[in-house]
Amino acid sequence: MTITGHAAGVPFLAIPPANNPENKPLVVVWHLLDAPRTEVAMASALPLNGVDAWRVYLGLPLTGSRGPAGGFDEFIKLAMEDVITNIYEPLTTQAVSEFPAALAALREQLPVNEHLSLVGGSIGSMVVLRVLTETGVKVDKVALVSPAIQLAGMISTAEKGFGITYPWTEATRAVAAHLDFPARASEITLPVLIVAGEQDEPGFTGPAEQLWSKLPAGSSFVKVPGMGHALAEEPGMEAAPQTANAAQVDAIVTDWLSR
């Protein structure tokens, strides 16, 4: 049985632990902008059923039920106009700023204890790292999947994929400097699991390896053979059967969170 609702205005889908749901840890998961790109789709791609905890999937700003009025087409239009100014920066900034209140609301609504783990997919990984480094929220465990953790690398991937040249400005360079977590690795003080697709773009896997090399002892980096960036088939908006690659990621993250 799943529970859907809003926590301080943030849409969520919650899955209770298989056993007694009372006084259990909380795992908060943020989805990708690639498939799965909503909290509902992420919950079916990465259900983490083997983790004895409440798993709560939060919807990101500018996506799903909080997407632009023009839907996904308008989202793409905004991204093509200026993906940093219109998407990456405001999305992650809002997700981080709204999280402490959402967390407090979840702890009121669900029978969880004080233990908290965070999981992020792609842009959700940047949200996780911003929560770690920019808020006072106490976190026990962290897992990053197909992580988008260096803005410059993300832009280079977009330039290659769409055959465009991004028009950098002084303002967007400043944002990119702030959202460069391999450069900010010293701010991360707990071990982190990083799971990347072997076939993902170098603009994602390169920064992920750079970050891992600087993380605290006990951190882990796992590459999934044959996997690209996405964790689900397109369109990635609704619940869908778990792919073979997502099942591998699910098992790896489950093992990390269950230790």
Secondary structure, 3 states (H helix, E strand, C coil): CCEEEEECCEEEEEECCCCCCCCEEEEEEECCCCCCCCHHHHHHHCCCCCCCCEEEEECCCCCHHHCCCCHHHHHHHHHHHHHHHHHHHHHHHHHHHHHHHHHHHHHHHCCEEEEEEEEEECHHHHHHHHHHHHCCCCCCEEEEECCCCEHHHHHHHHHHHHCCCCCCCHHHHHHHHHCECCCCHHHCCCCEEEEEECCCCHHHHHHHHHHHHHCCCCCEEEEECCCCCCCCCCCCCCCCCCCHHHHHHHHHHHHHHHC
